[in-house]
Protein backbone atom coordinates (compact mmCIF):
# COMPACT_ATOMS: atom_id res chain seq x y z
CA UNK A 1 0.00 0.00 0.00
CA UNK A 2 1.48 3.32 -1.07
CA UNK A 3 -1.49 5.50 -0.10
CA UNK A 4 0.70 7.49 2.28
CA UNK A 5 2.22 9.49 -0.59
CA UNK A 6 -1.16 11.18 -1.02
CA UNK A 7 -1.63 11.93 2.67
CA UNK A 8 -0.27 14.82 4.68
CA UNK A 9 2.30 13.85 7.36
CA UNK A 10 0.35 12.95 10.49
CA UNK A 11 -2.82 12.44 8.45
CA UNK A 12 -5.07 9.42 8.45
CA UNK A 13 -5.45 6.55 6.00
CA UNK A 14 -8.58 4.41 6.02
CA UNK A 15 -7.46 1.02 4.75
CA UNK A 16 -10.28 -1.28 3.62
CA UNK A 17 -9.17 -4.71 2.51
CA UNK A 18 -10.65 -8.22 2.56
CA UNK A 19 -7.37 -10.11 3.36
CA UNK A 20 -9.13 -13.49 3.03
CA UNK A 21 -5.91 -15.35 3.84
CA UNK A 22 -5.11 -13.25 6.89
CA UNK A 23 -1.65 -11.79 7.37
CA UNK A 24 0.72 -12.79 4.56
CA UNK A 25 0.85 -16.59 4.90
CA UNK A 26 3.61 -16.72 2.27
CA UNK A 27 5.79 -14.40 4.38
CA UNK A 28 5.32 -15.35 8.05
CA UNK A 29 8.16 -13.08 9.22
CA UNK A 30 6.17 -10.02 8.12
CA UNK A 31 3.71 -9.96 11.00
CA UNK A 32 6.39 -10.32 13.67
CA UNK A 33 8.32 -7.29 12.44
CA UNK A 34 5.47 -5.12 11.11
CA UNK A 35 5.69 -2.45 13.82
CA UNK A 36 9.47 -1.98 13.69
CA UNK A 37 10.83 1.35 12.51
CA UNK A 38 12.18 1.94 9.03
CA UNK A 39 15.70 2.50 10.35
CA UNK A 40 15.65 -0.70 12.45
CA UNK A 41 14.37 -2.73 9.50
CA UNK A 42 16.90 -1.22 7.12
CA UNK A 43 19.67 -2.05 9.59
CA UNK A 44 18.37 -5.64 9.83
CA UNK A 45 18.34 -5.94 6.02
CA UNK A 46 21.89 -4.58 5.77
CA UNK A 47 23.05 -7.10 8.39
CA UNK A 48 21.30 -9.96 6.52
CA UNK A 49 19.06 -10.58 9.54
CA UNK A 50 15.97 -10.88 7.34
CA UNK A 51 16.28 -13.82 4.96
CA UNK A 52 12.94 -13.27 3.20
CA UNK A 53 13.88 -10.33 0.94
CA UNK A 54 10.40 -9.84 -0.59
CA UNK A 55 9.04 -9.55 2.97
CA UNK A 56 11.89 -7.16 3.83
CA UNK A 57 10.93 -4.89 0.93
CA UNK A 58 7.29 -4.95 1.95
CA UNK A 59 8.24 -4.27 5.59
CA UNK A 60 10.28 -1.23 4.59
CA UNK A 61 7.37 0.21 2.59
CA UNK A 62 4.96 -0.67 5.41
CA UNK A 63 7.11 1.12 7.99
CA UNK A 64 7.32 4.26 5.85
CA UNK A 65 3.54 4.31 5.61
CA UNK A 66 3.06 3.80 9.38
CA UNK A 67 5.63 6.45 10.25
CA UNK A 68 3.96 8.95 7.92
CA UNK A 69 0.26 8.55 8.76
CA UNK A 70 -2.21 6.94 11.15
CA UNK A 71 -3.92 3.90 9.64
CA UNK A 72 -7.44 2.78 10.48
CA UNK A 73 -8.20 -0.66 9.05
CA UNK A 74 -11.44 -2.45 8.32
CA UNK A 75 -10.98 -6.01 7.12
CA UNK A 76 -13.19 -9.07 7.26
CA UNK A 77 -10.12 -11.32 6.96
CA UNK A 78 -8.04 -9.80 9.76
CA UNK A 79 -8.79 -10.14 13.44
CA UNK A 80 -8.50 -7.10 15.66
CA UNK A 81 -5.24 -8.46 17.10
CA UNK A 82 -3.86 -8.92 13.54
CA UNK A 83 -4.57 -5.29 12.72
CA UNK A 84 -2.84 -4.11 15.89
CA UNK A 85 0.17 -6.34 15.19
CA UNK A 86 0.46 -4.56 11.84
CA UNK A 87 0.35 -1.16 13.52
CA UNK A 88 -3.21 -0.44 12.38
CA UNK A 89 -6.12 0.88 14.39
CA UNK A 90 -9.13 -1.47 14.29
CA UNK A 91 -12.50 -0.51 12.82
CA UNK A 92 -15.42 -2.94 12.91
CA UNK A 93 -17.14 -1.38 9.91
CA UNK A 94 -16.26 0.85 6.98
CA UNK A 95 -18.52 3.56 8.39
CA UNK A 96 -16.74 3.40 11.76
CA UNK A 97 -13.36 3.75 10.03
CA UNK A 98 -14.45 6.75 7.97
CA UNK A 99 -16.25 8.47 10.87
CA UNK A 100 -13.21 7.99 13.14
CA UNK A 101 -10.94 9.51 10.51
CA UNK A 102 -13.27 12.46 9.90
CA UNK A 103 -13.57 13.18 13.63
CA UNK A 104 -9.81 13.07 13.98
CA UNK A 105 -9.16 15.31 10.98
CA UNK A 106 -11.90 17.88 11.59
CA UNK A 107 -14.32 19.80 9.41
CA UNK A 108 -11.68 20.81 6.89
CA UNK A 109 -10.68 17.21 6.13
CA UNK A 110 -10.19 16.29 2.51
CA UNK A 111 -10.85 12.76 1.34
CA UNK A 112 -9.14 10.89 -1.48
CA UNK A 113 -10.02 7.41 -2.63
CA UNK A 114 -7.67 4.91 -4.24
CA UNK A 115 -9.16 1.76 -5.69
CA UNK A 116 -5.92 -0.08 -5.04
CA UNK A 117 -3.37 0.90 -2.38
CA UNK A 118 -0.53 0.12 -4.77
CA UNK A 119 -1.58 2.94 -7.08
CA UNK A 120 0.65 5.94 -6.55
CA UNK A 121 -1.33 9.18 -6.79
CA UNK A 122 0.45 11.93 -8.70
CA UNK A 123 -0.52 15.58 -8.55
CA UNK A 124 -1.44 16.82 -12.08
CA UNK A 125 0.75 19.92 -11.66
CA UNK A 126 3.78 17.62 -11.45
CA UNK A 127 3.16 16.03 -14.85
CA UNK A 128 5.47 17.05 -17.66
CA UNK A 129 3.70 18.96 -20.41
C-alpha positions in Angstrom: 0.0 0.0 0.0 1.5 3.3 -1.1 -1.5 5.5 -0.1 0.7 7.5 2.3 2.2 9.5 -0.6 -1.2 11.2 -1.0 -1.6 11.9 2.7 -0.3 14.8 4.7 2.3 13.9 7.4 0.3 13.0 10.5 -2.8 12.4 8.5 -5.1 9.4 8.4 -5.5 6.6 6.0 -8.6 4.4 6.0 -7.5 1.0 4.7 -10.3 -1.3 3.6 -9.2 -4.7 2.5 -10.6 -8.2 2.6 -7.4 -10.1 3.4 -9.1 -13.5 3.0 -5.9 -15.4 3.8 -5.1 -13.2 6.9 -1.6 -11.8 7.4 0.7 -12.8 4.6 0.8 -16.6 4.9 3.6 -16.7 2.3 5.8 -14.4 4.4 5.3 -15.4 8.0 8.2 -13.1 9.2 6.2 -10.0 8.1 3.7 -10.0 11.0 6.4 -10.3 13.7 8.3 -7.3 12.4 5.5 -5.1 11.1 5.7 -2.5 13.8 9.5 -2.0 13.7 10.8 1.4 12.5 12.2 1.9 9.0 15.7 2.5 10.3 15.6 -0.7 12.4 14.4 -2.7 9.5 16.9 -1.2 7.1 19.7 -2.1 9.6 18.4 -5.6 9.8 18.3 -5.9 6.0 21.9 -4.6 5.8 23.1 -7.1 8.4 21.3 -10.0 6.5 19.1 -10.6 9.5 16.0 -10.9 7.3 16.3 -13.8 5.0 12.9 -13.3 3.2 13.9 -10.3 0.9 10.4 -9.8 -0.6 9.0 -9.6 3.0 11.9 -7.2 3.8 10.9 -4.9 0.9 7.3 -4.9 2.0 8.2 -4.3 5.6 10.3 -1.2 4.6 7.4 0.2 2.6 5.0 -0.7 5.4 7.1 1.1 8.0 7.3 4.3 5.8 3.5 4.3 5.6 3.1 3.8 9.4 5.6 6.5 10.3 4.0 8.9 7.9 0.3 8.6 8.8 -2.2 6.9 11.1 -3.9 3.9 9.6 -7.4 2.8 10.5 -8.2 -0.7 9.0 -11.4 -2.5 8.3 -11.0 -6.0 7.1 -13.2 -9.1 7.3 -10.1 -11.3 7.0 -8.0 -9.8 9.8 -8.8 -10.1 13.4 -8.5 -7.1 15.7 -5.2 -8.5 17.1 -3.9 -8.9 13.5 -4.6 -5.3 12.7 -2.8 -4.1 15.9 0.2 -6.3 15.2 0.5 -4.6 11.8 0.3 -1.2 13.5 -3.2 -0.4 12.4 -6.1 0.9 14.4 -9.1 -1.5 14.3 -12.5 -0.5 12.8 -15.4 -2.9 12.9 -17.1 -1.4 9.9 -16.3 0.9 7.0 -18.5 3.6 8.4 -16.7 3.4 11.8 -13.4 3.7 10.0 -14.5 6.8 8.0 -16.2 8.5 10.9 -13.2 8.0 13.1 -10.9 9.5 10.5 -13.3 12.5 9.9 -13.6 13.2 13.6 -9.8 13.1 14.0 -9.2 15.3 11.0 -11.9 17.9 11.6 -14.3 19.8 9.4 -11.7 20.8 6.9 -10.7 17.2 6.1 -10.2 16.3 2.5 -10.9 12.8 1.3 -9.1 10.9 -1.5 -10.0 7.4 -2.6 -7.7 4.9 -4.2 -9.2 1.8 -5.7 -5.9 -0.1 -5.0 -3.4 0.9 -2.4 -0.5 0.1 -4.8 -1.6 2.9 -7.1 0.7 5.9 -6.5 -1.3 9.2 -6.8 0.4 11.9 -8.7 -0.5 15.6 -8.5 -1.4 16.8 -12.1 0.8 19.9 -11.7 3.8 17.6 -11.4 3.2 16.0 -14.8 5.5 17.1 -17.7 3.7 19.0 -20.4 
